[in-house]
Amino acid sequence: MARIGIDATSISGKGVERFQRNLVESLARLNSNHEYYVFLKEGRRFIPLVTEPNWHFITISKWKSFLWEQIGIPYWIQRLRLDLF
């Protein structure tokens, strides 16, 4: 079983949102034993159709993109012991 992180902080209501939503919903349909951690920016709406207990949605405070990429992502990878991000 792998622990997988998905960065969904770029949701903006455009094409990227559709891609991220479809990615999450497609992975959920695989019905795997992996643990998934989806990272969302505070205040962004993202209501996936995923209710499986191995899916976790983590809301992070609003970071500037550079800080999120350089500090936030490495922090969460280490904290959750993610195998893939």
C-alpha positions, 0 to 999 in steps of 0.5 A, spaced: 500 500 500 502 506 497 501 513 501 499 518 495 499 525 495 495 529 490 496 537 489 489 540 488 491 547 490 491 550 483 483 549 482 481 555 479 474 553 476 478 552 469 481 546 465 486 545 471 480 544 476 477 539 471 483 535 470 484 535 478 477 533 479 477 527 473 484 525 476 481 524 483 475 521 481 478 516 476 483 514 481 477 513 486 474 508 481 480 504 481 478 502 488 485 500 490 488 499 497 492 506 497 491 511 501 490 518 498 491 525 501 488 531 496 491 538 498 486 543 497 487 551 498 483 554 504 477 557 501 477 553 494 471 549 493 472 542 490 467 537 492 469 530 489 464 524 489 469 520 493 467 517 500 472 511 500 475 511 507 482 511 504 481 518 501 483 524 505 482 531 504 487 536 507 485 544 507 491 548 507 492 555 509 493 560 503 500 559 501 503 563 495 505 558 490 513 559 491 512 558 498 507 552 497 512 548 492 518 550 496 516 549 504 509 546 504 510 540 499 516 538 503 513 539 509 507 534 508 511 529 504 515 528 511 509 529 515 505 524 512 510 519 510 508 520 503 511 515 498 509 519 492 507 526 490 
